[in-house]
Amino acid sequence: MKALVYHGPNRLTVENRPDPIAGPGEVLVEVIATGICGSDLHGYTGENGRRMPGQIMGHETVGRIAALGADADEHLSLGDLVTIDPVLSCGECAVCLDPGEQLCPRRRVIGVDPLIIAAFAEQIAVPARNVVVLPPDMPADLGALVEPLAVGFRAATRGGVGPASAVLVIGGGPIGQAAALAARRLGARVVVSEISAARATLVTQLGFPVLNPADVDLATAVEAELGRRPDVVIDAVALSSTLTQALQVSAVGASIVLLGMGSPQLDLDAYRVSTEERTVIGSFCYTAAQFRSTAEWVAANAAALEPLIDDSVLLADAPRAFADLADGTSNASKILVRLGS
C-alpha cells in the first residue's frame, strides 16, 4: 500500500509500505479520506515534538471495511462505511470506566503513537471496538469530521454547557468550529472570537456571530451579542493571551475550558480565578460514547456540516498541502487527503 511518511520537520514522502493484516478482534479498513488536523500540522513542523521520524500520521478518517479478523464484532460487515475512534484504551481499568477511555493510563492514540500505522495510508488495521459504522447513504467525506467534532463536544460537556448557557468560543479554526457547533447542539447561545478573515467567513456560514478582538472591545461586544457575560468560555487556542481574554470577558463564577494546545505552558491571572471563583477546566479527546453519539449527530446533520470541508487533495499532493498550510500559502480550514473512493 501507499502511505504518507513523516521524516522530520517539514519532510513528508509518499512511500510503499507492507499491507496491514487484520488480526484477531481487528478490522481492516480501506481508507477513503483522512483530514489534516492541527496536531498533525504542528507535528509536521516539529512544534509539538509529538511525531517521530518514520511515522505514519492521521487520525481523522473515514473508510470501508475490507476484511474482518477472527472474533471481530459480528455486527460489522464487509463494505460498511465506517469512521475510527483513534483512542486505544484497555477498556477495563477504573479510569476507563469513569471518567473515560481517553484518560486510560495505558492508552495509545492512532496518529500519535509512532508504532501504529495510522490513517494517512491506503489501509489501516484497528480493533473492532474502535470502528463506528456510518449510514451507507451519508456523504462519505463527512465521516472524517466525526473525530474533531467529538473533541468539540467533549469540551462543551466539560464546561457544563446547556440550554441556559451563554458561550464564547475563542478561536474559529476547526476545533473552535467543533466547540461552537457542540455548544449550539446542547442548546446554548454562542459567539466566536476569531482574527482570521477567512475563518471568520466560514464560522459565519455556520450561523455564528463572529467578533475580531483586534477591531472591538471583546468584553463589551461579547456581552452585547449574548445579552450578558459568558458563563462558559472555550479556549480553542490556549495561549497566555487567549486565556487572559477568557478571564477578562467571562462572568463571575464562569467555567474556562482549555481545549487548544497553542502552548504547553500558560501565564495565569490567578486573582481573576480565585477572587471571582472561576474554574479552569482541561478537556482532552472524548469518551467512546461521545465519539459514537457524535457520529450519529453528524449523519443526521450532514447538509449543515458540508461547509467544514473546504479542500481535498490526492495522496501524491499531500506533502505540498502540508507545506502550504505550514507556511501560510493556504488558509484552508480543513483539508482531506484522499486515499480511496
C-alpha positions in Angstrom: 0.0 0.0 0.0 1.0 3.7 -0.3 1.4 5.8 2.8 2.4 9.3 3.8 5.6 9.0 5.9 7.0 11.7 8.2 10.8 12.0 8.2 11.3 15.0 10.4 10.3 18.7 10.4 8.8 19.7 7.1 9.6 16.4 5.4 6.9 14.1 4.1 7.2 11.5 1.4 4.7 9.0 -0.2 6.1 5.5 0.1 5.2 1.9 -0.4 4.6 0.0 2.9 3.5 -3.6 3.5 -0.3 -4.1 3.5 -1.6 -4.4 7.1 -3.5 -7.6 8.2 -6.5 -7.7 10.5 -5.5 -9.8 13.5 -7.9 -11.4 16.0 -10.5 -8.9 17.1 -9.4 -6.4 14.4 -10.8 -4.9 11.3 -9.0 -3.9 8.1 -10.3 -0.6 6.8 -9.7 0.7 3.2 -9.3 4.4 3.8 -11.3 6.8 1.8 -10.0 10.1 3.2 -8.2 11.5 6.2 -8.3 15.0 7.5 -5.2 17.1 8.2 -5.5 18.0 11.9 -3.8 21.0 13.6 -1.8 18.5 15.7 -0.6 16.8 12.5 0.5 20.1 11.2 2.3 21.0 14.4 3.9 17.6 14.3 5.0 18.2 10.7 6.7 21.4 11.6 8.3 20.0 14.7 6.5 22.4 17.0 4.9 19.9 19.4 7.6 17.2 19.4 4.8 14.5 19.3 5.6 13.0 15.9 8.7 10.8 15.2 10.6 10.2 12.0 9.4 7.2 10.1 5.8 7.6 11.5 2.6 7.5 9.5 0.2 10.1 11.0 -3.5 10.6 10.6 -6.5 10.1 12.9 -9.5 11.9 11.4 -10.6 9.3 9.0 -13.3 7.5 7.1 -13.2 4.3 5.1 -14.9 1.0 4.3 -14.3 -2.4 6.0 -12.1 -4.5 3.7 -11.6 -7.5 6.0 -12.6 -8.9 9.4 -10.2 -10.6 11.7 -11.1 -13.6 13.8 -13.5 -12.8 16.6 -14.3 -9.3 15.1 -17.7 -7.9 16.0 -20.4 -9.9 14.4 -22.4 -6.7 13.7 -19.7 -5.5 11.3 -19.8 -6.4 7.6 -17.6 -6.1 4.6 -18.2 -2.8 2.8 -19.6 -1.0 5.8 -18.9 2.8 5.7 -17.0 3.5 9.0 -15.0 6.0 11.0 -12.5 5.1 13.6 -12.2 6.2 17.2 -8.4 6.7 17.5 -8.2 6.3 21.2 -7.0 2.8 22.0 -7.6 2.1 25.7 -7.6 -1.1 27.9 -11.3 -0.7 28.4 -11.1 -2.4 31.7 -9.4 -0.2 34.3 -11.2 2.1 36.7 -10.2 5.2 34.7 -11.7 3.7 31.5 -15.0 3.1 33.3 -15.0 6.6 34.9 -14.2 9.3 33.8 -13.4 7.8 30.4 -11.2 5.8 28.0 -9.4 8.9 26.8 -7.6 9.1 30.2 -6.6 5.5 30.4 -3.0 5.3 31.7 -2.3 2.6 29.1 -4.0 4.4 26.2 -2.4 4.7 22.8 -3.7 7.1 20.1 -3.7 6.3 16.4 -1.8 9.0 14.6 0.2 10.0 17.7 1.8 6.7 18.7 4.7 6.3 16.3 4.5 2.5 16.4 0.9 2.4 14.9 0.4 2.6 11.2 -2.2 5.3 11.1 -4.7 6.8 8.6 -2.5 8.6 6.1 -2.3 5.3 4.4 -4.4 3.3 2.0 -5.3 0.7 4.7 -5.3 0.6 8.4 -5.9 -2.3 10.9 -7.7 -1.3 14.1 -9.5 -3.0 17.0 -13.1 -3.8 16.0 -14.4 -2.0 19.1 -12.9 1.3 17.8 -14.8 1.0 14.5 -18.1 3.0 14.2 -20.4 2.2 11.4 -22.0 5.1 9.5 -25.2 5.2 7.4 -24.5 3.9 3.9 -26.2 6.9 2.3 -24.2 9.5 4.3 -21.7 11.6 2.3 -18.6 9.6 3.0 -16.2 12.5 3.5 -18.2 13.7 6.5 -17.1 10.6 8.3 -13.6 12.3 8.6 -15.2 15.1 10.6 -16.5 12.9 13.4 -13.3 12.9 15.3 -12.7 16.7 15.5 -16.4 17.3 16.2 -16.3 14.8 19.1 -13.3 16.8 20.5 -15.5 19.9 20.5 -18.5 18.1 22.0 -16.3 16.8 24.9 -15.1 20.4 25.6 -18.7 21.7 25.7 -19.8 19.0 28.1 -16.7 19.5 30.3 -17.8 23.1 30.6 -21.3 22.1 31.6 -22.9 23.8 28.6 -26.6 23.5 28.4 -29.7 25.4 27.1 -29.3 28.2 29.7 -25.6 28.8 28.8 -24.0 31.8 27.2 -20.8 30.6 25.5 -17.8 32.4 24.0 -15.5 30.2 21.8 -12.1 31.7 21.4 -10.6 30.6 18.0 -12.6 29.8 14.9 -10.4 27.1 13.5 -11.6 23.5 13.0 -11.6 22.8 16.8 -13.2 26.1 17.6 -15.8 25.4 15.0 -16.4 22.0 16.6 -16.8 23.5 20.0 -19.2 26.2 18.8 -21.3 23.5 17.0 -21.3 21.4 20.1 -22.4 24.2 22.3 -25.3 25.0 19.9 -26.1 21.3 19.8 -26.5 21.5 23.6 -28.9 24.5 23.2 -26.6 27.3 24.2 -26.2 30.8 22.8 -22.8 31.1 21.2 -20.4 33.7 19.9 -17.0 33.1 18.4 -13.8 35.3 18.6 -11.5 35.0 15.5 -8.9 37.2 14.0 -8.6 35.5 10.6 -11.0 36.8 7.9 -11.1 33.5 6.1 -12.0 31.6 9.2 -14.5 34.2 10.3 -16.3 33.9 7.0 -16.7 30.1 7.5 -17.8 30.5 11.0 -20.4 33.0 9.9 -21.6 30.5 7.2 -22.2 28.1 10.1 -24.6 30.6 11.6 -22.5 32.1 14.4 -21.8 35.7 15.2 -18.0 36.4 14.9 -16.0 39.1 16.6 -12.5 40.2 15.8 -10.8 41.1 19.1 -8.4 43.4 17.1 -11.4 45.5 16.0 -13.6 45.6 19.0 -13.5 45.7 22.8 -14.1 42.0 23.2 -15.8 42.1 26.6 -18.3 44.8 25.5 -19.0 43.1 22.1 -19.5 39.7 23.6 -21.9 41.0 26.2 -23.9 42.8 23.5 -24.2 39.6 21.4 -25.1 37.3 24.3 -27.1 39.7 26.5 -24.7 39.0 29.3 -21.1 38.0 30.0 -20.5 34.3 29.1 -20.7 31.8 31.8 -18.6 29.3 29.7 -15.6 30.2 27.6 -14.0 27.5 25.5 -10.4 28.5 24.6 -9.7 26.6 21.4 -6.3 28.4 21.0 -4.8 28.2 24.5 -2.1 30.9 24.5 -1.4 33.1 27.5 -3.1 35.9 25.7 -6.3 34.0 25.0 -6.5 32.6 28.5 -6.2 36.2 29.7 -9.0 37.2 27.4 -11.2 34.4 28.7 -10.7 35.5 32.3 -11.3 39.2 31.4 -14.5 38.8 29.4 -16.2 36.0 31.3 -18.8 36.2 34.1 -18.1 35.8 37.8 -18.1 32.1 38.5 -17.6 31.2 34.9 -16.0 28.0 33.6 -13.0 28.3 31.3 -12.3 25.2 29.2 -8.8 24.8 27.9 -9.2 22.9 24.6 -6.4 24.3 22.3 -2.8 23.3 22.6 -1.2 26.6 21.4 1.4 26.5 24.2 2.4 23.8 26.7 2.7 26.5 29.5 0.4 29.5 30.1 0.5 32.5 32.3 -2.5 32.6 34.6 -4.1 35.7 36.2 -4.7 33.8 39.4 -6.7 36.6 41.2 -9.3 36.5 38.4 -9.7 32.8 39.1 -9.7 32.9 42.9 -11.4 36.2 43.8 -14.2 35.7 41.2 -14.4 32.0 41.7 -13.9 31.0 38.1 -13.0 27.4 37.2 -10.3 26.4 34.7 -11.0 23.0 33.1 -8.9 20.8 30.9 -10.5 18.9 28.0 -8.9 16.1 26.0 -10.3 13.9 23.3 -13.7 12.3 24.2 -15.2 9.1 25.6 -16.1 6.3 23.3 -19.8 7.0 23.9 -19.3 10.7 23.0 -17.5 9.7 19.8 -20.4 7.3 18.8 -23.1 9.9 19.6 -21.2 12.5 17.6 -21.1 10.1 14.6 -24.9 9.8 14.9 -25.3 13.5 15.1 -23.0 14.1 12.0 -25.1 11.6 10.0 -28.3 13.4 11.0 -26.9 16.9 10.2 -24.8 16.2 7.1 -26.0 19.1 4.9 -25.2 21.7 7.6 -21.7 20.3 8.1 -20.5 20.2 4.5 -19.0 23.7 4.6 -16.5 22.4 7.1 -14.5 20.7 4.4 -13.1 23.3 2.1 -10.5 21.3 0.1 -9.2 17.8 -0.7 -6.0 16.6 -2.3 -4.8 13.3 -3.6 -2.2 11.4 -1.5 0.6 12.4 -4.0 -0.2 16.0 -3.3 -0.4 15.7 0.5 3.3 16.9 1.1 2.5 20.1 -0.8 -0.7 20.6 1.2 1.1 20.3 4.5 3.8 22.7 3.3 1.2 25.3 2.1 -0.6 25.1 5.4 2.6 25.4 7.4 3.9 28.5 5.5 0.6 30.2 5.2 0.2 29.8 1.5 -3.1 28.0 2.1 -5.7 29.4 4.5 -7.9 26.3 4.2 -9.7 25.3 7.4 -10.0 21.6 6.7 -8.2 19.7 4.0 -8.9 16.0 3.4 -6.2 13.7 1.9 -8.0 11.4 -0.4 -6.7 7.8 -0.4 -9.6 5.9 -2.0 -13.2 6.2 -3.2 
